[in-house]
Amino acid sequence: MADAKKVNSNAPTSEEVLAVKHFTDKTFSFSITRPASFRFRSGEFIMIGLMGEVKGKIKPILRAYSVASPSWDDKLDFYSIKVDDGPLTSKLQHIKAGDKVLLGRKPVGTLVCDAVLPGKRLFMFATGTGIAPFASLIRDPEVYEKYDQVILTHTCRDVAELAYGFEQIEAARKDPLVGEIISNRLLHIASVTQEDYKLKGRITDLLTSGELFNHVPGGAIDPKHDRAMICGSMDMTMDTKAIMENFGLNEGSNAKPGDFVIEKAFVG
């Protein structure tokens, strides 16, 4: 009996979908109810899923999703890609308000304030849906206690895919908790790779060429007082990690805070 109770206590909870918004044919966001006992740090990820057939049996199909709402919010927000043949997202993209979604019980992750040393500037490098954890962090007062300026970069293939980021920035500026604090301290830099735009190019290219720093007060990254968080595809993450190390920054973790951290959880 004790073992059965232990297994059950670790099982995902069933939460109600509160809202769904489709941004493009490739991306959508959704909100779900938050259990009263659910605690997490802004920037962490959690397992999200649906019941589905796996090898002829109905089982939970779960994938890691960064929570896009801040730790103090009474609901949980997520931002997702749509993958037509993905085991989870092929079904998740069709959810609507009132449906049920599975929520894991143990949030984890390295894109948290505890894993990065204090400094003057915090760079948040995001591509695609990798902006989700930063949507959480830019609305957390702790971030602005540790850093004078927060610089969020968001790079997507197409201009239309930038919409979610602009929406999150607007929400943060209107937020009653942090809105006044961030008025002159949150900088949003958007770029695209496959369409003409005021800033075009991969974030790695913009960093190595120095073009990015033409849009950032204070210029190039200085390891003495600049910190960074990275979230995107595996290639982008590894390439940007190498660039940070070339700037003289050291990677951190929850166990040993450093100058920058990366996220390794992906949705499919």
VEXMARZA-761628 format. One record per residue: x, y, z of N, C-alpha, C, CB in turn. Coordinates in pm, whole numbers, padded with zeros to 5 digits, always signed. Atoms other than C-alpha are relative to their C-alpha. Glycine has a CB too. Layout:
REM residues N
XYZXYZXYZXYZ;...
REM end
This chain:
REM residues 268
+00083-00121+00000+00000+00000+00000+00086+00126+00000-00094+00001+00121;-00087-00117-00007+00283+00239+00084+00060+00031-00136+00113-00021+00103;-00057-00022+00132+00442+00186-00257-00103+00058-00095+00056-00130-00057;+00106-00049+00087+00109+00247-00432-00025+00147+00025-00129-00081+00020;+00022-00142-00033+00063+00573-00245+00113+00087-00052-00015+00018+00152;-00116-00075+00047+00415+00683-00336-00008+00025-00150+00130-00074+00034;+00013-00014+00145+00358+00618-00706-00108+00101-00033-00031-00135-00065;+00112-00089+00026+00026+00798-00698+00035+00145+00031-00121-00042+00082;-00036-00137-00039+00176+01102-00522+00090+00066-00103+00069-00001+00136;-00088-00055+00103+00423+01142-00809-00071+00013-00135+00123-00087-00015;+00073-00003+00127+00158+01109-01080-00039+00143-00035-00126-00088+00008;+00041-00135+00041+00071+01419-01287-00142+00032+00048+00008+00015-00153;+00136-00043-00032-00232+01621-01185-00072+00036-00129+00001+00121+00098;+00080-00034+00117-00516+01689-01427-00050+00144+00017-00120-00100-00018;+00034-00142-00011-00560+02064-01488-00086+00045-00118+00128+00085+00008;+00092-00051+00103-00820+02259-01683+00066+00107-00085-00126+00055+00065;-00048-00103+00092-00728+02460-01990-00089+00124+00014+00002-00052-00148;+00075-00125-00021-00830+02822-01926-00012+00081-00129+00066+00084+00108;+00000-00079+00123-00738+02980-02260+00105-00054-00096+00027+00149+00031;-00094+00041+00105-00563+02904-02590+00007+00112-00103-00044-00136-00068;-00016-00103+00104-00419+03152-02842+00099-00049-00104+00048+00135+00061;-00087+00041+00110-00277+03061-03182+00064+00124-00063-00080-00081-00106;-00073-00114+00054-00009+03302-03300+00029-00016-00149+00130+00021+00077;-00027+00030+00140+00094+03138-03627-00040-00146-00023+00151+00025-00039;+00030+00142+00025+00047+02801-03796+00105-00090+00064-00007-00026-00151;-00105+00078-00064+00357+02695-03601+00006+00017+00151+00132+00036-00058;-00012-00028-00143+00307+02841-03253-00134+00034+00064+00097+00114+00022;+00119-00035-00076+00041+02878-02985+00035+00005+00149-00114-00102-00025;-00018-00006-00145+00010+02958-02615-00126-00051+00068+00032+00145+00047;+00117+00045-00075-00219+02819-02349+00022+00022+00149-00031-00149-00029;-00004-00017-00145-00303+02873-01982-00080-00112+00064-00056+00139+00042;+00071+00104-00073-00408+02610-01730-00011+00039+00148+00072-00136-00015;+00014-00024-00142-00520+02604-01369+00128-00040+00072-00121-00076+00056;-00118+00029-00081-00249+02600-01104-00042-00061+00133+00084+00128+00023;+00034+00059-00129-00278+02360-00811+00049+00088+00115+00061-00142+00012;-00035-00085-00114-00269+02539-00475+00137-00035+00058-00105-00012+00107;-00126+00044-00059+00033+02334-00369+00119+00009-00097-00013-00142+00047;-00105+00000+00101+00233+02386-00691+00092+00121+00018-00060+00001-00142;-00099-00106-00018+00553+02587-00634+00111-00016-00104+00059-00004+00143;-00112+00005+00094+00824+02678-00885+00072+00134+00002-00049-00034-00143;-00078-00123+00016+01096+02934-00950-00017+00050-00143+00151-00024+00035;+00013-00057+00135+01049+03170-01243+00117-00045-00085-00006+00155+00006;-00102+00050+00090+01237+03023-01540+00009-00152-00006+00131+00056+00038;-00007+00146-00001+01188+02656-01451-00096-00062-00102-00031-00053+00140;+00091+00072+00089+01022+02392-01669-00066-00115+00075+00074-00053-00124;+00079+00107-00062+00770+02119-01590-00049-00093-00111-00121+00058+00082;+00054+00094+00099+00633+01812-01765-00149+00029-00023+00021-00147+00046;+00138-00025+00041+00309+01878-01956-00039-00110-00097-00017+00144-00065;+00038+00104+00094+00106+01622-02145-00147-00031-00009+00071-00122+00035;+00135+00050+00022-00204+01436-02251+00004-00152+00006-00057+00050-00138;+00009+00145+00010-00324+01080-02232-00003-00037-00148-00127-00053+00074;-00003+00041+00140-00251+00897-02556+00043-00145-00012+00094+00088-00081;-00034+00141+00024-00184+00560-02712+00149-00016-00026-00081-00055-00119;-00142+00032+00015+00169+00425-02676+00013-00152-00010+00085+00057+00119;-00013+00143+00024+00232+00083-02829-00125-00077+00041+00121-00055+00075;+00126+00070-00024-00134-00009-02802-00060+00022+00137+00020-00142-00020;+00051-00027-00134-00175+00115-02444-00019+00149+00021+00095-00057+00106;+00026-00140-00031-00325+00441-02315+00087+00041+00119-00151+00025+00030;-00093-00046-00103-00054+00620-02118+00017+00152-00009+00138-00072-00015;-00032-00143+00008+00049+00978-02030+00114+00024-00098+00037+00055+00140;-00107-00043+00090+00253+01142-02308+00044+00136+00049-00048+00004-00153;-00047-00121-00067+00464+01407-02138+00127+00054-00064+00025-00027+00149;-00119-00067+00050+00720+01661-02257+00030+00121+00089-00017+00043-00149;-00041-00114-00083+00917+01939-02085-00043+00133-00063+00152-00001+00022;+00041-00133+00043+00769+02288-02111+00042+00102+00105-00152+00006-00023;-00030-00108-00093+00905+02605-01955-00129+00072+00037+00101+00099-00062;+00116-00078-00043+00646+02789-01748+00024+00145-00043-00022-00011+00157;-00017-00135+00055+00593+03126-01919-00059+00109+00090-00064+00007-00137;+00054-00097-00096+00413+03292-01627+00094+00007+00120-00144-00039+00044;-00089-00013-00116+00597+03425-01319-00045-00086+00116+00008+00145+00043;+00027+00091-00111+00614+03225-00998-00114+00044+00090+00123-00017+00081;+00106-00050-00087+00360+03447-00826-00139-00006-00064+00031+00143+00040;+00130-00001+00070+00082+03408-01087-00089-00114+00050+00022-00012-00153;+00091+00103-00048-00231+03213-00996-00041-00099-00108-00123+00063+00059;+00021+00096+00108-00238+03034-01333+00135-00035-00059-00097+00056-00110;-00125+00040+00063+00026+02860-01544-00011+00020-00151+00035-00147+00033;-00001-00027+00144+00110+02981-01897+00112-00077-00068+00015+00151-00026;-00100+00072+00079+00296+02793-02169-00003+00048-00144-00026-00153+00007;-00011-00039+00140+00416+02865-02522+00059-00118-00076+00089+00129-00018;-00037+00125+00066+00447+02580-02771+00011+00011-00152-00099-00106+00034;-00002+00019+00144+00543+02488-03122-00107-00101-00037+00140-00046-00049;+00092+00101+00052+00314+02278-03340+00080-00093-00090-00120+00066-00079;-00069+00100+00081+00462+01957-03477-00104-00103-00041+00119-00067+00077;+00110+00086+00048+00217+01765-03694+00020-00147+00031-00016+00017-00149;-00024+00141-00029+00387+01431-03635+00063-00020+00138+00089-00062-00107;-00054+00012-00135+00503+01504-03280-00092-00083+00088+00022+00139+00062;+00084+00086-00082+00382+01250-03025-00094+00078+00091+00087-00090+00084;+00085-00081-00087+00248+01527-02801-00059+00122-00072+00079+00047+00121;+00049-00127+00055+00225+01856-02991-00098-00018-00115+00116+00083-00047;+00098+00024+00106+00031+01698-03278-00142+00000+00058+00028-00135-00071;+00130+00003-00067-00251+01659-03025-00022+00126+00085-00013-00124+00087;+00011-00114-00091-00177+01944-02785-00045+00128-00072+00133+00024+00069;+00035-00121+00074-00219+02206-03058-00150+00015-00023+00071+00000-00134;+00145-00005+00022-00590+02120-03078-00079+00018+00129-00045-00126-00069;+00074-00018-00125-00675+02177-02710-00079+00130-00003+00096+00000+00120;+00082-00121-00011-00940+02435-02621-00040+00018+00146-00128-00009-00091;+00040-00030-00137-01070+02600-02305-00099-00105+00049-00062+00140+00010;+00086+00102-00058-01232+02345-02076+00058-00140-00009-00132+00001-00068;-00065+00131+00011-01012+02053-02185+00091-00023+00120+00081-00011-00132;-00091+00035-00109-00783+01873-01942+00140-00027-00053-00052-00121+00076;-00141+00020+00034-00403+01871-01954+00071-00055+00123+00067+00134-00050;-00075+00057-00111-00161+01670-01741+00115+00093+00039+00054-00141-00037;-00106-00086-00052+00079+01867-01520+00087-00079+00096-00060+00125+00071;-00093+00069-00090+00389+01716-01361+00008+00069+00135+00139-00007-00063;-00005-00052-00137+00470+01774-00997+00135+00060+00039-00033-00109+00096;-00134-00044-00041+00843+01856-01000+00062+00094-00103+00090-00120+00022;-00066-00094+00090+00959+02176-01172+00151+00001+00021-00057+00141+00020;-00146-00003-00006+01330+02193-01252+00053+00096-00106+00061-00143-00021;-00060-00084+00104+01574+02393-01464+00112+00087+00051-00105+00086-00063;-00115-00084-00036+01881+02614-01470-00019+00147-00034+00123-00051-00069;+00023-00141+00036+01731+02935-01612-00070+00071+00116-00086+00011-00130;+00055-00060-00121+01674+03070-01262+00102+00096+00060-00039-00110+00102;-00089-00100-00060+01816+03361-01067+00107-00063+00090-00080+00100+00081;-00094+00064-00093+01981+03124-00818+00124-00055-00069-00070-00112+00073;-00112+00063+00070+02209+02978-01087+00095+00100-00065-00053-00094-00104;-00082-00103+00064+02350+03310-01210+00045+00102+00105-00078+00070-00114;-00054-00098-00094+02574+03549-01018-00062+00139-00024+00153+00007-00012;+00049-00138+00020+02456+03908-00959+00093+00075-00095-00008+00075+00137;-00079-00080+00092+02576+04170-01206-00074+00126-00038+00034-00080-00125;+00066-00125+00047+02491+04491-01390-00101-00029-00110+00106+00100-00051;+00090+00031+00112+02341+04350-01712-00024-00150-00008+00058+00053-00133;+00035+00140+00023+02155+04023-01769-00053-00013-00142-00104-00051+00104;+00045+00028+00136+02130+03909-02132-00081-00129+00000+00120-00011-00098;+00082+00119+00019+01851+03665-02217-00008-00027-00149-00144+00017+00063;-00005+00032+00142+01916+03501-02554-00101-00110-00032+00142-00043-00042;+00106+00096+00031+01608+03327-02698-00022-00011-00149-00130+00040+00070;+00046+00020+00137+01511+03174-03030-00131-00077+00006+00106-00076-00086;+00127+00070+00008+01159+03063-03121-00074-00007+00132+00022-00138-00050;+00074+00016-00125+00961+02921-02829+00092-00001+00122-00082-00128-00004;-00096-00011-00110+01278+02943-02620-00017+00127+00081+00139-00006-00053;+00027-00122-00075+01147+03281-02509-00087-00026+00123-00068+00103-00089;+00095+00029-00107+00899+03110-02273+00053+00022+00142-00046-00141-00013;-00048-00022-00137+01116+03097-01957+00029+00146+00029+00124-00082+00025;-00030-00141-00019+01214+03459-02012-00127+00084+00016+00082+00053-00117;+00130-00066-00022+00847+03560-02031-00035-00006+00148-00112-00066-00085;+00019+00014-00144+00836+03432-01674+00094+00092+00076+00022-00145+00043;-00103-00073-00075+01159+03595-01560-00014+00152-00008+00135-00039-00048;+00006-00146+00013+01097+03946-01696-00111+00060+00086-00021+00038-00145;+00105-00049-00088+00794+03970-01466+00026-00038+00146-00135-00055-00045;-00035+00038-00136+00978+03855-01154+00085+00111+00063+00076-00135+00001;-00075-00109-00064+01092+04132-00915+00143-00036+00038-00073+00045+00122;-00134+00041-00041+01394+03926-00806+00104+00029-00107+00001-00149+00033;-00093-00026+00110+01551+03971-01150+00052+00144+00007-00069-00025-00136;-00038-00141-00001+01552+04348-01111+00070+00040+00130-00122+00087-00021;-00077-00022-00122+01695+04321-00760+00146-00038-00023-00059-00082+00117;-00136+00050+00024+02001+04140-00899+00071+00070-00116-00005-00146-00028;-00061-00060+00119+02054+04331-01226-00058+00138-00028-00020-00090-00122;+00044-00135+00032+02039+04696-01330-00078+00003-00131+00120+00094-00009;+00065+00002+00130+01938+04614-01686-00018-00144-00049+00082+00082-00102;+00030+00131+00057+01774+04313-01853-00017+00017-00150-00129-00063+00065;+00002-00010+00145+01829+04264-02227-00050-00132-00058+00140+00037-00057;+00061+00120+00057+01596+04012-02392+00010+00005-00152-00149-00014+00044;-00006+00010+00145+01683+03910-02748-00087-00118-00043+00147-00018-00050;+00088+00106+00050+01432+03706-02948+00016-00009-00151-00149+00027+00038;-00025+00021+00142+01524+03564-03287-00091-00110-00053+00148-00034-00026;+00089+00097+00063+01274+03385-03513+00026-00003-00150-00149+00033+00030;-00015+00006+00145+01256+03278-03875-00076+00114-00067-00051-00135-00054;+00088-00097+00065+00966+03507-03967-00045+00109+00097-00122-00070-00058;+00047-00112-00080+00838+03842-03844-00123-00038+00082-00032+00120-00089;+00124+00038-00069+00501+03688-03752+00028-00076+00130-00087-00086-00092;-00032+00080-00118+00673+03460-03500+00052+00084+00117+00102-00105-00036;-00046-00089-00106+00794+03761-03302-00116+00049+00088+00073+00119-00060;+00118-00058-00066+00436+03847-03194-00009-00036+00147-00125-00045-00070;+00011+00043-00140+00443+03644-02874+00094+00081+00089+00032-00150+00012;-00097-00077-00077+00754+03825-02755-00047+00142+00025+00134+00002-00070;+00050-00136-00017+00607+04168-02816-00117+00004+00098-00043+00058-00134;+00115+00008-00091+00292+04061-02632+00048-00013+00145-00091-00118-00037;-00051+00019-00135+00494+03949-02331+00067+00126+00055+00098-00116+00002;-00063-00126-00043+00694+04271-02319-00107+00101+00041+00088+00057-00114;+00109-00092-00032+00372+04474-02325-00066-00038+00132-00104+00002-00114;+00061+00047-00124+00224+04259-02049+00088+00033+00121-00026-00152-00006;-00092-00029-00109+00535+04307-01836-00002+00149+00034+00142-00044-00036;+00000-00145-00024+00529+04684-01879-00129+00047+00066+00020+00075-00132;+00129-00035-00061+00163+04692-01773-00022-00072+00133-00113-00032-00095;+00016+00081-00120+00217+04452-01484+00004+00089+00125+00109-00108+00007;+00002-00085-00119+00119+04617-01152+00114-00027+00097-00130-00017+00071;-00108+00035-00092+00399+04434-00969+00136+00052-00046+00006-00150+00015;-00134-00039+00047+00698+04516-01192-00003+00110-00106+00071-00121-00056;+00010-00097+00110+00568+04762-01453+00081+00126+00019-00142+00037-00019;-00074-00123-00025+00714+05073-01293+00149-00025+00014-00052+00068+00125;-00141+00033-00021+01040+04901-01202+00074-00014-00133+00012-00130+00080;-00071+00036+00123+01119+04790-01557-00007+00105-00110-00054-00128-00053;+00023-00098+00107+01023+05104-01749+00125+00036-00078-00059+00126+00060;-00124-00036+00068+01385+05196-01827+00107-00108+00013+00053+00130+00055;-00101+00102-00030+01552+04868-01736-00016-00127-00081-00005-00033+00146;+00021+00118+00085+01405+04609-01976+00011+00040-00147-00139-00065+00029;-00023-00028+00142+01534+04617-02334-00034-00125-00081+00147+00044-00025;+00043+00111+00085+01375+04397-02603+00057+00019-00139-00155-00009-00006;-00060-00008+00133+01570+04327-02922-00046-00119-00082+00156+00003+00009;+00054+00107+00085+01391+04127-03193+00075-00004-00133-00151+00022-00025;-00064+00017+00131+01552+03984-03506-00058-00120-00070+00153-00014+00014;+00049+00113+00078+01455+03748-03787+00110-00047-00095-00128+00039-00080;-00105+00058+00084+01656+03520-04011-00041-00020-00146+00042-00131+00056;+00041+00035+00135+01442+03460-04322-00086+00106-00070-00075-00127+00004;+00075-00110+00063+01262+03790-04392+00074+00130+00024-00146+00009+00055;-00058-00131-00022+01362+04151-04427-00058+00060+00128-00025+00093-00121;+00043-00058-00127+01348+04326-04091+00107+00100+00043-00023-00110+00109;-00095-00103-00041+01516+04617-03914+00128-00059+00059-00064+00092+00102;-00119+00071-00046+01752+04364-03750-00012-00144-00049+00015+00007+00157;+00008+00132+00063+01820+04052-03954+00126-00081+00028-00021+00014-00150;-00114+00090-00020+02041+03755-03873-00015-00089+00121+00127+00079+00013;-00002+00090-00115+02101+03467-03637+00065+00073+00118+00076-00132-00032;-00055-00068-00117+02176+03576-03282+00149-00027+00014-00073-00044+00127;-00143+00031-00007+02512+03399-03301+00081+00090-00093+00024-00147-00036;-00068-00089+00094+02607+03604-03608+00000+00144+00050-00066-00008-00139;+00010-00136-00052+02486+03926-03447+00095+00022+00117-00144+00031+00043;-00094-00008-00113+02700+03850-03143+00145+00004-00049-00019-00120+00094;-00139+00009+00045+03018+03754-03328+00041+00120-00086+00021-00129-00080;-00031-00118+00083+02995+04046-03571+00002+00128+00083-00100+00013-00114;+00009-00118-00084+02923+04288-03288-00121+00086-00031+00123+00082-00016;+00116-00079+00040+02608+04416-03462-00100+00015+00115-00068-00066-00121;+00096-00006-00110+02395+04333-03158+00031+00115+00096+00000-00132+00077;-00039-00098-00100+02592+04568-02937-00018+00144-00047+00142-00022+00039;+00037-00133+00048+02507+04863-03161-00137+00039+00051+00003+00004-00154;+00136-00024-00048+02159+04829-03012-00012-00014+00151-00096-00097-00068;+00000+00023-00145+02261+04777-02650+00083+00107+00072+00055-00140+00032;-00078-00095-00080+02363+05053-02406+00109-00074+00078-00092+00079+00096;-00109+00064-00073+02701+04966-02262+00091-00085-00085-00055-00083+00109;-00088+00070+00093+02838+04787-02567+00017-00148+00028+00131+00064+00002;-00027+00144-00002+02997+04443-02580-00002-00058+00141+00134-00029-00065;+00007+00072-00128+02976+04182-02305+00132+00009+00075-00038-00146-00024;-00116-00009-00088+03214+04235-02014-00019-00103+00112+00016+00146+00058;+00017+00106-00100+03268+03928-01793+00001+00049+00145+00108-00102-00017;-00006-00052-00136+03323+04150-01489-00139+00028+00057+00083+00128+00005;+00132-00037-00053+02960+04258-01467-00119-00043-00086-00005+00147+00018;+00110+00045+00086+02756+04096-01748-00027-00149+00022+00032+00027-00149;+00042+00138-00018+02557+03772-01713-00093-00038-00115-00070-00019+00139;+00083+00042+00113+02356+03562-01962-00075-00129+00029+00086-00018-00124;+00080+00122+00000+02085+03300-01999-00031-00033-00146-00132+00015+00085;+00015+00041+00140+02040+03097-02319-00107-00108-00011+00133-00051-00057;+00103+00102+00021+01735+02906-02446-00044+00000-00146-00120+00025+00093;+00039+00013+00140+01670+02779-02798+00027-00141-00047+00076+00103-00088;-00032+00132+00055+01751+02491-03029+00135-00045+00055+00002+00003-00154;-00127+00053-00050+02041+02265-02936+00119+00067-00068+00006-00151-00021;-00110-00064+00073+02263+02413-03208+00021+00143+00047-00026-00002-00150;-00009-00139-00045+02183+02771-03107+00057+00007+00140-00137+00068-00005;-00044-00001-00139+02237+02691-02741+00150-00027+00011-00078-00102+00081;-00141+00036-00007+02575+02526-02792+00089+00108-00064+00024-00134-00069;-00079-00105+00067+02697+02794-03035+00007+00127+00085-00061+00032-00137;+00001-00120-00083+02590+03078-02805+00079-00022+00127-00145+00041+00034;-00082+00034-00117+02746+02900-02510+00148+00022-00030-00024-00147+00042;-00141-00016+00039+03079+02893-02696+00036+00148-00011+00027-00071-00133;-00024-00145+00014+03046+03265-02772+00013+00064+00138-00113+00068-00080;-00009-00055-00136+02983+03343-02403+00135-00035+00062-00115-00054+00088;-00129+00042-00055+03292+03144-02309+00113+00079-00064+00022-00151-00021;-00101-00083+00067+03491+03339-02568+00005+00141+00057-00027+00006-00150;+00005-00132-00065+03378+03657-02393+00059-00006+00141-00145+00052+00006;-00059+00015-00132+03524+03514-02072-00097-00035+00110+00069+00124+00036;+00100+00037-00100+03203+03405-01900+00010-00150+00031-00143+00035-00051;-00004+00138-00045+03188+03082-01700-00141-00053+00024+00085-00013+00128;+00133+00057-00015+02888+02848-01707-00031-00035+00145-00013-00124-00087;+00043+00029-00136+02690+02811-01386-00106-00108+00004-00053+00125+00065;+00103+00100-00022+02436+02571-01238-00068+00029+00133+00060-00144-00002;+00066-00018-00129+02200+02541-00945+00097-00028+00115-00122-00091+00010;-00096+00036-00105+02482+02382-00746+00113+00101+00013+00057-00138-00028;-00110-00096-00001+02742+02639-00846-00033+00115-00096+00135-00068-00040;+00037-00114+00085+02617+02978-00977+00121+00052-00079-00059+00113+00085;-00107-00051+00084+02817+03125-01265-00043+00124-00076+00045-00108-00098;+00027-00121+00078+02819+03399-01528-00111-00021-00102+00127+00045-00072;+00109+00028+00094+02577+03224-01768-00051-00141+00020+00047+00020-00146;+00060+00134-00007+02343+02927-01786-00073-00028-00130-00097-00012+00122;+00073+00041+00120+02176+02727-02064-00113-00093+00041+00094-00070-00102;+00109+00095-00023+01853+02529-02086+00016-00117-00096-00138+00068-00018;-00018+00121+00081+01859+02171-02213-00128-00075-00024+00099-00091+00067;+00129+00067+00018+01488+02086-02216-00063+00044-00131-00096+00029+00118;+00061-00032+00129+01312+02066-02552-00134-00068-00013+00093-00040-00116;+00134+00052+00024+00956+02005-02670-00007-00058-00139-00107+00109+00020;+00013+00058+00133+00862+01777-02959-00133-00068-00016+00111-00097-00026;
REM end
